[in-house]
């Protein structure tokens, strides 16, 4: 059987494709452009264009599992339902959804899709990662390099930053599991807790120059996300999620709910050390 990877050229999707390729498990990568690295199979897929939903199934009629990565919408329920219903009609039996720690079933954003899957009758695993380690090398890369600062609203809140490779491994395990009737969710956490002050100090030691955690207002945080090209409504939601970290929610998950968590291996220090050139002054 074959696995369909939506968001297949993104951070977690591309890593998942690598793992499936190593294991020689058939898969199709779906992306907006339809262009994928050789020798992988890829199709054009646009969440906002239902006519593209069938492309993968026309290419491979044996797709029975799907990795779901939704676009950044405050409420993706409508498009998610359209695709989930279509995929089930084509024989898909299992979905693995990328969500987030604070997105409870039936709640905001992917929490609504979690609820859809629970009501669909299909097997599902919802993966709920905390903030990505890689955010320091993507969302924060320019401001760290040019201004030696990390602007957030998280104050002293501590986060068990998790690596993309660990998320992809969890997705792989959920997709290839032979367990029947899967209907569950898991937190995905890194092995250590860090406040942004502590992360900035760690990065300072590795780079040999002072990096500071700049404590910004919610309004400044939302504006920062908007400068990354994120629409205002979704940027405001990301700020609200960061404020949950400020209030200790991420730390509480790490300390109190590990029995429901998959704890990854990538350490923030190792990521910083391996990617020093990302923040090098030009």
C-alpha angles and dihedrals in degrees: 000000000000135000123218115212114201113197083027096163094048128097100277097027094056091049091048090052089054092053093047091048092053090051091046092235112152116247142162123217116220119200138155092252097040088223115127136167115277133284092024124100115243140176136191111259128174120180089210095052113064091190088072094056093084097052096090093045091049088053096045120018093189099068106136104157133048134196106213121210109169125206118255101277128141088223114021093164098114098050092040092053092049092053097040091052091047093047092050090050087056093053104270110155103177137038128192110199125200106219132146140258096257096043103100120195108278092013131103128331112334089012086076090053089049087058092048091055091048089055096042098077092232125119112262145177119195114204114206110191125183120227113321121251086220092064087084089061097041118025094026099032099100098041091048092048097043103030105021091232143109110211115206142142093224095102107183094344114133124221131195093222111210129208126239092233090056090050091050090050090053090049091049092051092049093049098047097038113124092209111121127225097021111184108155148106133223135198112231113212139170122240097254140044121232134175114214088250088057092044091051091050091050092050090047091057092049096045096040094232134086117272116183134199105236110209107216135182122256089255092053090047093053090048090052091054090047090055086060088061097262117142116250098248093051092041089055089051091052088052090052089051090051089051088057087059088050089056092053102257096130092048091048091054090051095048102034108028106042090122087071095041138092106216114208130213105230113107123207091232092056092049092050092048094048094048104040092130090065090071098034115129113253 
